[in-house]
Each structure stands twice: as C-alpha cells, then as structure tokens.
C-alpha cells in the first residue's frame, strides 16, 4: 500500500514510519476483515506514491479521488469519505467564489493532486504553482508568495492551526467535492472485489468511531522522553537499586502529569466538534465579564445555530448531522479572530465571545460568518444556513441579561425567516 505521506488528518507517515490518520484506521479494519496484513510502502511525496502505483511497486492507494488519468492504471472502490473543498487566502482577501475567482492569480497545488487536471481543463487562466505539500503552500500564501491554495475543509483547518498561521482564512468554497476511495491496481480485479467487500463490512459503529476520532479536529501526539544516562564506574548494587526506583517514580510522575493534562483537555472540550464545551465557555464568559467591568472594555457575544437542523437528522440520520456540526464549527473556528472564543452552547447552538468588540464590530463578524456558512456545500445535505443573534454588554447589565439579549435576537432572526443576523438594540435613556 502507498499513501499520501502528508495529508493529516486523513493520513500521513509519522516520524516512526507508521501510517496514521483516518485512512490508516480504515485500512487497519480492512486488513483485519480480510485476514491479510497490509504492508506500507513509504514514499516522500504524493506524486511519488502515484508513480509507485503506476510501476506496480504498490498494489493499492489508501485514499484518493477517481479520475480518468488514474483509471489508466487503477480500479476504484466506492467512496468511503466525501469532503468539501475550500480555498485559503490571506485574511485581507475578500470572498472568493470558487476557482473562477482566481483568474490571473497564483494557486499553490500539491503535484499530483486531483485539482491539477480539473483546474487546467476548466480554468486555464489560473496560474498553478506546484508545491511538495500543503504546509509549504500555506506558508507561501501567508508570506505573500502565493495568492491562494486549495484542499478540503478539515485538512486546511488542521494545518492552519498546527502552523499557527493566524493571517490566513478560508476565503471561499469550490464546486469540487472529494469522493475519496481506495485505488486498486487494475490488473487484479479479484483484489478490488475483496477490498470492496471488506469496506462494505465496516459497520456504522466502526465508521462512526473513526470519524469521531479524527473529525473533531483534535489530534493527540505522543511525547518523546529522552533520558541521558551517564554511569560513572564503580556503581554498587545499592546504587543500581536506588537508580531503578528513581526511574520508576519519575516515569510514573510523567505519566500522571500527561493524564492530568489529557483529562483537563477532555473536561473543557466538546467531544464532537473539538471547540470549547458549555462548562468552559461559561468560565471564559465570567472571566471576560470581570475584565470588561474592571477596565471598562467592550464585550459582545454572538449566538448562532444551524437552521432546520432537525430536518437534517430526520432525513439523513444523526451521523450526517454530526458531520454537518463538525464542518460548520470548523469553518467558524478558522474564520473568527484570534482573540475570539467559540463554544458549543448546546445541540446545534454555538456562542462566540468577542472581547474588545462593540456591537457594530460583532454584527460585522456575524454577517461575515453567515455568508461563509451560506456558501458551504456539504455533499450529503447540500447547503446549510445559520441564524445569528448579537448583543453587547451594557454598563448596568450582568451575564444573564447579556445572554438573554443575544438569545432574544437569535429568536428574532429565526422569526424573520432565518439565515440572517439580528442585533439587540439597547435602550437609550
């Protein structure tokens, strides 16, 4: 098996040479179901993986789109992951309405990715610049060498956060949707049949566990502990015994510390979306309230929820509903300002804390988010919209009233037809 060595959270090859990510979990399940180990053939780039597949150095590719060019040497299973594809640009760039908005501009594309042929065929005026991986593309967009780059929503969200590139944003959505499959060498139809049967045998529970693990935009990295031992000669039995006890105690303390950090993270984070949970959001709201009162600073909140979300669950199932919540929260998290705080308030309802922000600024932020969500296309449900309520903390008001005002404004937005921003206007004496 060949893979994309740098496409997290979908997949990558880690520092230990292991296949990790969502596709790795699916391939581990497939291997278990067919009773045959799947051996990783390590490559340095995605283009090298494609070349290895062409020359039959690997039998399968774990996760890729189906294209006419690839059908010359591959067969494909049915897709087991669909994903929305977005454009990333500098924060100063206005909304980009798909690839057509890039005419005459430079677009960073990983060599061998499916966008390359799609753009060359349909958008010849876009100036493609090849990069080795998405991280390189994002850095070059950040420093102004490239105008934009492209990849799926969750991929770019993860990499932007991991690289700390706060001057980038999701600037628009494309008409392209990933239909990701397993690619199988086309001279072995029996292998295709076996792998498709194995994927079909993946239960909804197993599938949901994998999506929950990787679509919460939460990534756990192991910690490497390096210890340098210098034993100066003449150590006796007692010294060795004491040293051994010290090692055990130190390892235990480190494991305990790591577990405490993990528990603290889990206690503050919504397990589905990866944003702050209600408890942590309440605590941060209290902190910002006290800071606003002490220093006389502005504080506004934006409350929003997804329109007609119950219909999504009823028509498409709760797993699809979960993926809609994950995609929407990831888009908002990547689009708000660095000092803003996003928390899941309950169900499909979210709250954004906006420190140092007056009512007009919060309304502008909410309108920008509304437009971006309106442009988000999800393969299973199509487009989604959201309604927003905005309120600013007044001098005589407490947190309870502030949240009440935002909730009331959100109710007005829904009563007036949804997919709109309503603002609580304070009374002026």
Beta strands, then each sheet from edge to edge (+ up, - down):
strand 1: 6-7
strand 2: 11-13
strand 3: 19-20
strand 4: 60-64
strand 5: 74-76
strand 6: 81-90
strand 7: 106-110
strand 8: 127-131
strand 9: 148-152
strand 10: 168-185
strand 11: 299-306
strand 12: 341-346
strand 13: 349-355
strand 14: 377-378
strand 15: 382-383
strand 16: 386-392
strand 17: 421-423
sheet 1: 1+ 2- 3+
sheet 2: 4+ 10- 5+
sheet 3: 4+ 10- 6+ 9- 7- 8-
sheet 4: 12+ 13- 11+ 16- 17-
sheet 5: 14+ 15-
end
